[in-house]
Amino acid sequence: MKVGHHSRCAFWFEGSADPKFLRRGKLIIFLDIDGVLHPLFPRKDRPAKESAPFAYLPRLSAVLHDYPSTYVVISSTWRVNRTLDELKSLFPSYLQDRIIGSTPILEDSQRPGGREGEALSWLDSHPEHTSWIAVDDCAVCWFSLSKLILCDDGFREIEERELRSAIESESLQLLRY
């Protein structure tokens, strides 16, 4: 697995004229789809509307709407058989420009931490981006658990609160840099 060190941090805050906040990158969300935007399988313990495809996309879209300096890179297996344009079309039109890529498929991606390896490889190819958060339902796919919003088979209220908190925390860390 390719491991990279990403200690460079910069973040653009709209309206900031201070040169130390000049844009060098964006906050990236590495996003899984199955188990995040909808349950892996229909759930009898939840309302039927929560088992529909992309049932939780409106909740994630609301978070992204509230944080316009946050961008998405698809880390889901959906990227294997779909183009970036096809993946973008799954999202509301006002967010499609903020879906900026998908992680590469690495040979050892099925091992523990494999999805994080793919994310770090993507970051290595895009050094202007340094700050990231993962939203996934697979804890074993990530070693950096402090950067993971672990979804319990859906991006529900608790995961929304955790993501908002993580975005705020990343923003504060970047301000201190």
Rosetta blueprint (number, residue, H / E / L):
1 M L
2 K L
3 V L
4 G L
5 H L
6 H L
7 S L
8 R L
9 C L
10 A L
11 F L
12 W L
13 F L
14 E L
15 G L
16 S L
17 A L
18 D L
19 P H
20 K H
21 F H
22 L L
23 R L
24 R L
25 G L
26 K L
27 L E
28 I E
29 I E
30 F E
31 L E
32 D L
33 I L
34 D E
35 G L
36 V L
37 L L
38 H E
39 P L
40 L L
41 F L
42 P L
43 R L
44 K L
45 D L
46 R L
47 P L
48 A H
49 K H
50 E H
51 S H
52 A L
53 P L
54 F L
55 A L
56 Y L
57 L H
58 P H
59 R H
60 L H
61 S H
62 A H
63 V H
64 L H
65 H H
66 D H
67 Y L
68 P L
69 S L
70 T E
71 Y E
72 V E
73 V E
74 I E
75 S L
76 S L
77 T H
78 W H
79 R H
80 V L
81 N L
82 R L
83 T L
84 L H
85 D H
86 E H
87 L H
88 K H
89 S L
90 L L
91 F L
92 P L
93 S H
94 Y H
95 L H
96 Q H
97 D H
98 R H
99 I E
100 I E
101 G E
102 S E
103 T L
104 P L
105 I L
106 L L
107 E L
108 D L
109 S L
110 Q L
111 R L
112 P L
113 G L
114 G H
115 R H
116 E H
117 G H
118 E H
119 A H
120 L H
121 S H
122 W H
123 L H
124 D H
125 S H
126 H L
127 P L
128 E L
129 H L
130 T L
131 S E
132 W E
133 I E
134 A E
135 V E
136 D E
137 D L
138 C L
139 A H
140 V H
141 C H
142 W L
143 F L
144 S L
145 L H
146 S H
147 K H
148 L E
149 I E
150 L E
151 C L
152 D L
153 D L
154 G L
155 F L
156 R L
157 E H
158 I H
159 E H
160 E H
161 R H
162 E H
163 L H
164 R H
165 S H
166 A H
167 I H
168 E H
169 S H
170 E H
171 S H
172 L H
173 Q H
174 L H
175 L H
176 R H
177 Y L
